[in-house]
């Protein structure tokens, strides 16, 4: 991966719908060359998808929470399919520490959140934190986009 690839990734993280022609103008390549690079980044597993960023509250999901859960490793074969099938689970991570799972969830209200927590507790104990505000929303990873020199643009 060179600086041109990094610049393309940086631009796509900002807006996944950035036109090829615009990307090409920013990295000094043709649109087909940029398209080929994007395809290569997808095949390498670096670009894994393209997503719309949405406002959960505008859709009626007023409660965002983080749920920490102590999961017995023997429960993983049943827990993973369960949590994968729950559309309110935005993210589920296996983590270190006292709790082995950390989930980010979104619900319309606290009653629905409480009901979900009740379902989770058949897998292990939980601890929940409700989000009041998000001063830094989800964003892409920092990509070093140093100036592309003319030898890399060829």
The 8 nearest C-alpha neighbors of each residue, nearest first, counted from 0:
[[1, 4, 2, 5, 3, 40, 36, 45],
 [0, 2, 4, 3, 5, 151, 6, 147],
 [1, 3, 5, 4, 6, 147, 144, 0],
 [2, 4, 6, 5, 1, 26, 7, 147],
 [5, 3, 7, 1, 2, 6, 0, 8],
 [6, 4, 2, 8, 3, 7, 9, 142],
 [5, 7, 9, 3, 144, 4, 8, 2],
 [8, 6, 4, 10, 9, 5, 11, 3],
 [9, 7, 11, 5, 6, 10, 12, 4],
 [8, 10, 6, 12, 7, 11, 142, 5],
 [9, 11, 7, 13, 12, 8, 6, 14],
 [12, 10, 15, 14, 8, 13, 9, 7],
 [13, 11, 9, 10, 14, 139, 15, 8],
 [12, 14, 10, 11, 9, 15, 139, 138],
 [15, 13, 11, 16, 12, 17, 10, 9],
 [14, 16, 11, 17, 49, 12, 13, 50],
 [17, 15, 14, 18, 11, 49, 19, 13],
 [16, 18, 15, 14, 11, 19, 21, 22],
 [19, 17, 21, 20, 16, 22, 23, 15],
 [20, 18, 22, 21, 30, 23, 17, 33],
 [19, 21, 23, 18, 30, 22, 24, 29],
 [20, 22, 24, 18, 23, 19, 25, 17],
 [23, 21, 19, 25, 24, 20, 26, 18],
 [24, 22, 28, 20, 30, 26, 21, 25],
 [23, 25, 21, 27, 22, 26, 20, 28],
 [26, 24, 22, 23, 27, 21, 28, 6],
 [25, 27, 23, 24, 28, 3, 22, 152],
 [26, 28, 24, 23, 25, 152, 29, 22],
 [29, 27, 23, 26, 32, 152, 33, 30],
 [28, 30, 32, 23, 31, 33, 27, 20],
 [29, 31, 33, 23, 32, 20, 19, 34],
 [32, 30, 34, 33, 29, 35, 19, 28],
 [33, 31, 35, 29, 34, 30, 28, 36],
 [34, 32, 36, 30, 35, 31, 23, 37],
 [33, 35, 31, 37, 32, 36, 30, 38],
 [36, 34, 38, 32, 33, 37, 31, 39],
 [35, 37, 39, 33, 38, 34, 40, 32],
 [38, 36, 40, 34, 39, 35, 41, 33],
 [37, 39, 41, 35, 36, 40, 34, 42],
 [38, 40, 36, 42, 37, 41, 43, 35],
 [41, 39, 37, 43, 45, 38, 42, 46],
 [40, 42, 46, 38, 44, 43, 39, 45],
 [41, 43, 39, 44, 40, 38, 45, 46],
 [44, 42, 40, 41, 45, 39, 46, 38],
 [45, 43, 41, 42, 46, 47, 40, 39],
 [44, 46, 40, 43, 41, 47, 42, 39],
 [47, 45, 41, 40, 44, 48, 43, 37],
 [46, 48, 44, 45, 41, 49, 40, 42],
 [49, 47, 46, 50, 41, 15, 45, 44],
 [48, 50, 15, 51, 47, 46, 16, 11],
 [51, 49, 52, 48, 15, 16, 53, 14],
 [50, 52, 53, 49, 15, 14, 16, 54],
 [51, 53, 50, 54, 137, 55, 14, 49],
 [54, 52, 55, 51, 57, 58, 56, 50],
 [53, 55, 57, 56, 58, 52, 60, 59],
 [56, 54, 60, 58, 57, 53, 59, 61],
 [55, 57, 60, 61, 59, 58, 54, 62],
 [56, 58, 54, 55, 59, 60, 61, 53],
 [59, 57, 55, 56, 60, 54, 61, 53],
 [58, 60, 56, 57, 107, 61, 55, 106],
 [61, 59, 107, 56, 106, 55, 62, 58],
 [60, 62, 56, 107, 59, 108, 106, 63],
 [63, 61, 106, 105, 108, 60, 107, 64],
 [64, 62, 105, 130, 104, 129, 106, 61],
 [65, 63, 129, 130, 104, 128, 103, 66],
 [64, 66, 103, 128, 102, 127, 104, 129],
 [65, 67, 127, 102, 101, 126, 68, 64],
 [68, 66, 101, 126, 125, 100, 98, 127],
 [67, 69, 125, 100, 98, 124, 70, 99],
 [70, 68, 98, 99, 123, 124, 100, 125],
 [71, 69, 123, 99, 68, 72, 122, 74],
 [70, 72, 73, 74, 69, 123, 75, 122],
 [73, 71, 74, 75, 70, 76, 99, 69],
 [72, 74, 71, 75, 76, 70, 77, 78],
 [75, 73, 72, 71, 77, 76, 78, 122],
 [74, 76, 78, 77, 72, 73, 79, 71],
 [77, 75, 74, 78, 79, 73, 80, 72],
 [78, 76, 75, 74, 79, 80, 81, 73],
 [77, 79, 75, 81, 80, 76, 74, 82],
 [78, 80, 82, 81, 75, 77, 76, 83],
 [81, 79, 83, 82, 78, 77, 84, 76],
 [82, 80, 78, 84, 79, 83, 77, 85],
 [81, 83, 85, 79, 84, 80, 78, 88],
 [84, 82, 80, 81, 85, 79, 86, 88],
 [83, 85, 82, 81, 86, 80, 88, 79],
 [86, 84, 82, 87, 83, 88, 81, 89],
 [85, 87, 88, 84, 89, 83, 82, 104],
 [88, 86, 105, 85, 104, 89, 106, 103],
 [89, 87, 104, 86, 90, 85, 103, 105],
 [90, 88, 104, 103, 87, 105, 91, 86],
 [89, 91, 103, 102, 88, 92, 104, 101],
 [92, 90, 102, 101, 103, 100, 93, 88],
 [91, 93, 101, 100, 94, 102, 90, 99],
 [92, 94, 100, 99, 101, 91, 95, 98],
 [95, 93, 99, 100, 92, 101, 96, 98],
 [96, 94, 99, 98, 97, 93, 100, 101],
 [95, 97, 98, 99, 94, 100, 69, 93],
 [96, 98, 99, 69, 95, 68, 67, 94],
 [99, 97, 69, 68, 96, 100, 67, 95],
 [98, 100, 94, 69, 93, 95, 70, 68],
 [101, 99, 93, 68, 92, 94, 67, 98],
 [100, 102, 67, 92, 66, 91, 68, 93],
 [103, 101, 91, 66, 90, 65, 104, 92],
 [102, 104, 65, 90, 89, 64, 88, 91],
 [105, 103, 88, 89, 64, 87, 63, 102],
 [104, 106, 63, 87, 62, 60, 64, 88],
 [107, 105, 60, 62, 108, 112, 111, 87],
 [106, 108, 60, 61, 59, 62, 111, 105],
 [109, 107, 106, 110, 111, 62, 61, 112],
 [108, 110, 112, 111, 113, 62, 107, 106],
 [111, 109, 113, 112, 108, 114, 107, 115],
 [110, 112, 114, 113, 109, 108, 115, 106],
 [113, 111, 109, 115, 110, 114, 106, 116],
 [112, 114, 110, 116, 111, 115, 109, 117],
 [113, 115, 111, 117, 112, 116, 110, 118],
 [116, 114, 118, 112, 117, 113, 111, 119],
 [117, 115, 119, 113, 118, 114, 120, 112],
 [116, 118, 114, 115, 120, 119, 113, 121],
 [117, 119, 115, 116, 120, 121, 114, 122],
 [120, 118, 116, 121, 117, 122, 115, 123],
 [119, 121, 123, 122, 117, 118, 124, 116],
 [120, 122, 119, 123, 118, 117, 124, 116],
 [123, 121, 120, 119, 70, 74, 78, 124],
 [124, 122, 120, 70, 69, 121, 68, 125],
 [123, 125, 69, 120, 68, 126, 122, 70],
 [126, 124, 68, 67, 127, 66, 123, 69],
 [125, 127, 67, 66, 68, 128, 124, 65],
 [128, 126, 66, 65, 67, 125, 129, 64],
 [127, 129, 65, 64, 66, 130, 126, 67],
 [130, 128, 64, 63, 65, 131, 127, 62],
 [129, 131, 64, 63, 132, 128, 62, 133],
 [132, 130, 129, 133, 63, 62, 64, 128],
 [133, 131, 130, 134, 135, 63, 129, 136],
 [132, 134, 135, 136, 131, 130, 137, 63],
 [133, 135, 132, 136, 131, 137, 130, 138],
 [136, 134, 133, 137, 138, 132, 139, 130],
 [137, 135, 133, 138, 134, 132, 139, 52],
 [138, 136, 135, 139, 133, 52, 140, 134],
 [139, 137, 136, 140, 12, 135, 13, 141],
 [138, 140, 12, 141, 137, 13, 9, 142],
 [139, 141, 142, 138, 12, 9, 8, 137],
 [142, 140, 143, 139, 9, 144, 138, 12],
 [141, 143, 9, 144, 5, 140, 6, 8],
 [142, 144, 145, 141, 5, 2, 6, 9],
 [145, 143, 6, 142, 5, 2, 146, 9],
 [146, 144, 143, 147, 2, 6, 148, 5],
 [145, 147, 148, 144, 2, 6, 3, 143],
 [148, 146, 2, 145, 151, 149, 3, 152],
 [147, 149, 150, 151, 146, 152, 2, 145],
 [148, 150, 152, 151, 147, 153, 27, 146],
 [149, 151, 152, 148, 153, 147, 3, 2],
 [152, 150, 153, 149, 148, 147, 3, 2],
 [153, 151, 149, 150, 27, 28, 148, 26],
 [152, 151, 150, 149, 28, 27, 148, 3]]
